[in-house]
Amino acid sequence: MTYRAPIADMLLSLNHGAGFLAAVEAGHYNDYDAGFTAAVIEQASRFAGDVLDPLNRIGDQAGVKFSDGHVTCAPGWPDAYARWREDGWNAVSAPEDFGGQGLPLAVHAVCNEIWSAANVAFGLCPLLTSGAIEAVAAHGSDDLKKLFLPKLVSGEWTGTMQLTEPQAGSDVGALRTRAEKQADGSYRLHGSKIFITYGEQDLTPNIVHLVLARLPDAPAGTKGITLFLVPKFLVNADGSLGARNDIFASGIEHKLGMHASPTCTMSIGDKEGAVGYLIGEENNGMACMFTMMNQARLNVGIEGVGVADRAFQRALDYAQERRQGRAVGRKGDGSDPIIMHPDVKRNLMLMRGMTAAARSICYATAVAIDISHRAGDEKIRAKAHARAALLTPLAKAFSTDIANEVAAIGAQVHGGMGFIEEAGAAQYIRDARILTIYEGTNGIQAIDLVMRKLGADKGAAMNELLEELSAIAAKVEASNDPAFGSTGAILREVVNAAGRTGKWLLEKIGTAPNDALAGATPYLRLLSAATGGCLIASEALAARGDEMFQNDVARYIALARFFAENIAVQASSLERSVIDGADAINHADIVLAH
Amino acid sequence: MTYRAPIADMLLSLNHGAGFLAAVEAGHYNDYDAGFTAAVIEQASRFAGDVLDPLNRIGDQAGVKFSDGHVTCAPGWPDAYARWREDGWNAVSAPEDFGGQGLPLAVHAVCNEIWSAANVAFGLCPLLTSGAIEAVAAHGSDDLKKLFLPKLVSGEWTGTMQLTEPQAGSDVGALRTRAEKQADGSYRLHGSKIFITYGEQDLTPNIVHLVLARLPDAPAGTKGITLFLVPKFLVNADGSLGARNDIFASGIEHKLGMHASPTCTMSIGDKEGAVGYLIGEENNGMACMFTMMNQARLNVGIEGVGVADRAFQRALDYAQERRQGRAVGRKGDGSDPIIMHPDVKRNLMLMRGMTAAARSICYATAVAIDISHRAGDEKIRAKAHARAALLTPLAKAFSTDIANEVAAIGAQVHGGMGFIEEAGAAQYIRDARILTIYEGTNGIQAIDLVMRKLGADKGAAMNELLEELSAIAAKVEASNDPAFGSTGAILREVVNAAGRTGKWLLEKIGTAPNDALAGATPYLRLLSAATGGCLIASEALAARGDEMFQNDVARYIALARFFAENIAVQASSLERSVIDGADAINHADIVLAH
């Protein structure tokens, strides 16, 4: 079965759950015509179905080859990338000044979900390029922008992000790659990096590496890190390629999944030193990274939504076709499609519900990032920035956690075929596994949420979110629509639980930080269930008032109800895990030391 | 790091949580000396560490090769199997009459955990042989027993179980392989089977296939199924091998995991028909299968415990070695082992706690099966049989669900290395995935629990289990030991929730069966959390009174407490999913039909 984007679901989520329509109406997107979104999604869906989806399993099977510093991507990859560039997909939300289309990030987020659903190993490459574009656009000198941005925006060159070293993973501040300033103002870099996604490839004639390194006598830790642009080939003033720079892939990893995405070990400056150009200021590399962080983390969350949706589509398809046993009340010989069995329905609804909630959290994050960049009013921008910062760990961690859960359920729905690679369900399990790890592990997201975001600005953004969610719960209750079942009451409980738990954590940060840290992961899940559950319920309510969704109201209500009654109800247990469970974790040494 | 069995944990779980000591003292094991168990476990641990563990990754990487009907196992496999046989591991619990050691199944279960932990793809082969031994011993004619059992018991030959056909997976009754009686009393079989584990191998000179087939004019469905013994090579009266029988592997599957275990498609009787011998009575094959079912399902649960424990060991090892960042309160340069970070502790404790709970449920099931076979008093046997039947779906489904969760957390603890195959954590994710599927999917286990086990004999076994668990919760509360935290109160709540939910389900079976079916999976999880939580709490209590565990009391209490406060607390949410969530599932068609 070919991938097709769930266009109606995406539009409802974006326009209503994520507040995109309201933002357009508020003027944050200038003259953007919200009606245009559907056309973009349709085109993206077609490209994904025609070009990327057919390569997904080919890429998984063939993987990438490494020989003598060169990487050969899977068969069909170079052609697909060329079509991708030609069709303009690389430039969707990139700045118009450098050849981009300047579309909302929120619309780009929908596209990213589509690429990830069809072929997450392919879609990862332009995500890295997006990050490089963002960093250079925000912090690069005019010369660097002029020389590199047009080619990155068009996709003629790709970008990489080089942070990780063997001893510096989550702890970026421990990195050792060093950079020394040269007489001409450029730098020479020496060191090595690991886990560099698309650090080498045969898709484009040049690669623009963004590398974190340390200057001589730089302060220890994250305060002594500087960001450099290190091209694979140096670039002449006229844009033509010059000498090969001293940065090489020295190997690729043999990974559980994402086989078609080369994960490279990089040797930097083994000979004369790799020429690098300063981005931002010296020793200010972490600030440059933070610029990109919300968007990069959101993008990983979006990958999770895409993989989850694709796993769902495949499982749904299988459950509609596969016949085993008789459903209750069905008579006679023969067997029924397994989708008629309630336990299979539960599995499919879990997949569908978790994916929908994650999607809305991600799209809401994208809209917040957009407003933080685009709003005319500085206060609105600042508020949106705080909202984006708060939602980002949810978008990243919840979406990727559920991606793994959804992929696992998808295999389960397939029965024995779920374990057979050719059926395709197993690949999502393998591919999704990295999403909870890279761009900050989900544990780090949870810690970021609790230690930095929860109490930021005296909890202003958090309080506003909780008020927004409470209002949705109240609206559902006020609707008195029996089709919602207990949705309203449950959401009210869940939002209250999130509020209480957040308050408890805030108190602990000062008095017993290990207690706060111990509860971070279940709290992130709790807040995500509250946020996702309310957003999809708000979408169901909004569907009633939007002509486009008139025929779908009942199914959106049924989905919101399922999520509330079967997933969001976990909130009370999660609250107890946080509040009652911390002590047991902080007494764990006696168990784990054994 | 080499695998080592957690001997103390296993002994505590077996002797106290699972009630093995009490059963020995009650005389159900005749003159078995309970002190002997530790020696068996130590030997098994050594064999697993020395022979099986080193082959685990080799087998995963090399996989099995198929060519022209022949299967070549991974390098080292034949030698390891030969050592396995020579050291007598194949015969641990097999009947002494046919060369077995006649040890308790409960002790064999511990060994099976050890094999599964070290190398689950290897351990799977003798599990199949065990099933064949059980079937032939229980239902075979004396001639069949004499001819086949000694070689199966010694491991000179292996066994297979051949149920599945493309159209007959969960729905065994839909199978089409046909058998016709011959003048000499034997049968000729024709058909094909899929997903046959170790259906062909190069480890032994013969393979004893147990094949389900259908006689001409047999009733439709499961009532018309007959079990046959179909040897790969016919066996002469003197035990020597005769002609090659007409049953061949026609291919092997390319699977997500368990790479070293050949999963074969079998062609049966393509030429003259495969010679088969009746086991049990005609059209009574399902009854023969049911004889083996509890033990076979338990064995899969045990595989889950083994894989989970190994994933935990590896993650613990990594977390103790890997340094990243500074833990709260630690000063100065450098970084701390990640095990010092509370979020990592939570992950490790989740792994440890779920594994311990699953282990005790499995061992308790094994003890119940033992008593159901061994007790002198028929009433005690019957009661034990009902208990085993009730616990079996928990043992199978909970243990394998948590195996997947534990394996995923294990990769997460490894950070980026969790995604790299050479680190070893990823293999457990791949291997564990089949465990929730084969031998009856976990959904089917849950349905079995609700529809057959819950109300069996007016709920006698269930009521007894709940009373036993309540008594444990009461004992924990009565202990007044602050080290238990809220364990007692939580376990009381959880057991009550399990009771209420079971009662609700029982009512629904008659009035609204789809509601009961919709809640089966969360109910199984709820009952497992109650059972596992209480069992490990009872172990912590028992450790105090057993000299062997005097120095470990505090850590067993800490573990039981963690489980109660961080895992068992899910009970209230699961209860609500069952009771409040069913309606949403039975209204899911509007969502899923779209």
Interface residues (C-beta under 8 A of the other chain):
Chain A: T164 Q167 G169 S170 D171 A174 I194 F195 A220 E253 H254 K255 L256 G257 M258 L316 R323 Q324 G325 V328 D333 S335 I339 H341 P342 D343 V344 K345 R346 N347 L348 M349 R352 N404 A408 A411 Q412 G415 G416 G418 F419 I420 E421 E422 A426 I429 R430 R433 I434 T436 I437 Y438 T441 N442 G443 A446 I447 G485 S486 I490 P513 N514 D515 L517 A518 A520 T521 D552 A554 R555 A558 L559 R561 F562 E565 N566 V569 Q570 A571 S572 S573 R576 S577 D580 G581 A582 D583 A584 I585 N586 H587 A588 D589 I590 V591 L592 H594
Chain B: T164 Q167 G169 S170 D171 A174 I194 F195 A220 E253 H254 K255 L256 G257 M258 L316 R323 Q324 G325 V328 D333 S335 I339 H341 P342 D343 V344 K345 R346 N347 L348 M349 R352 N404 A408 A411 Q412 G415 G416 G418 F419 I420 E421 E422 A426 I429 R430 R433 I434 T436 I437 Y438 T441 N442 G443 A446 I447 G485 S486 I490 P513 N514 L517 A518 A520 T521 D552 A554 R555 A558 L559 R561 F562 E565 N566 V569 Q570 A571 S572 S573 R576 S577 D580 G581 A582 D583 A584 I585 N586 H587 A588 D589 I590 V591 L592 H594
